[in-house]
Amino acid sequence: MSRLQQIQAMLAEEPKDPELRYMLAMEFVSIGDDLAAVRAFEALLELAPKHAPAYHQAARALQRLIRIDEARSMLQKGIPAAMAAGDSHAAGEMQGFMESLE
């Protein structure tokens, strides 16, 4: 069973686990399926809208898909989420990434 299949099997048992959803999205990134990754990050953010790393990684996947406006929009949502979570480091990384998109 591949790592992707293992994560999907765990998610079948725990569909609302944000960390498993993040692992699934990152596994899609690692196998080069950015479209599936974006979908997985979006599903995660519906479940856990304060998950700052998901915004950042989703924006990176969107950038690779040449969907720059959507990447920027994702970061504009992620920066306040990171700040609200007290994660100024993540907010700063996202701000820097957003500026590099302009």
FENSULSUL-V658484 format. One record per backbone hydrogen bond with DSSP energy under -0.5 kcal/mol. NH is the residue of the N-H (numbers start at 1). CO is the residue of the C=O. E is the energy in kcal/mol with one decimal. If there is no record, write none. Layout:
((NH,CO,E) (NH,CO,E))
//
This chain:
((6,2,-2.5) (7,3,-2.5) (8,4,-2.5) (9,5,-2.3) (10,6,-2.2) (11,7,-2.6) (12,8,-1.6) (13,9,-1.0) (13,10,-0.6) (14,10,-2.0) (17,14,-1.8) (18,16,-0.8) (21,17,-2.0) (22,18,-2.3) (23,19,-2.5) (24,20,-2.3) (25,21,-2.3) (26,22,-2.7) (27,23,-2.0) (28,24,-2.0) (29,25,-1.9) (30,26,-2.5) (31,27,-1.6) (32,29,-1.5) (33,28,-2.7) (34,32,-1.0) (37,33,-2.1) (38,34,-2.7) (39,35,-2.0) (40,36,-2.4) (41,37,-3.0) (42,38,-2.7) (43,39,-2.2) (44,40,-2.3) (45,41,-2.7) (46,42,-1.6) (47,43,-1.4) (48,44,-3.2) (51,48,-2.0) (52,50,-1.7) (54,51,-1.0) (55,51,-1.0) (55,52,-0.6) (56,52,-1.8) (57,53,-2.7) (58,54,-2.4) (59,55,-2.3) (60,56,-1.9) (61,57,-2.2) (62,58,-2.6) (63,59,-2.4) (64,60,-2.1) (65,61,-1.4) (66,63,-1.9) (67,62,-2.8) (68,66,-0.5) (71,67,-2.2) (72,68,-2.8) (73,69,-2.3) (74,70,-2.4) (75,71,-2.2) (76,72,-2.3) (77,73,-1.2) (78,74,-2.1) (79,75,-2.6) (80,76,-0.6) (81,77,-1.3) (82,78,-2.7) (83,79,-2.4) (84,80,-2.6) (85,81,-1.4) (86,83,-1.5) (87,82,-3.0) (88,86,-0.9) (91,87,-2.0) (92,88,-2.5) (93,89,-2.3) (94,90,-2.5) (95,91,-2.4) (96,92,-2.5) (97,93,-2.3) (98,94,-2.7) (99,95,-2.3) (100,96,-1.5) (101,97,-0.9) (101,98,-0.9) (102,98,-0.6) (102,99,-0.8))
//
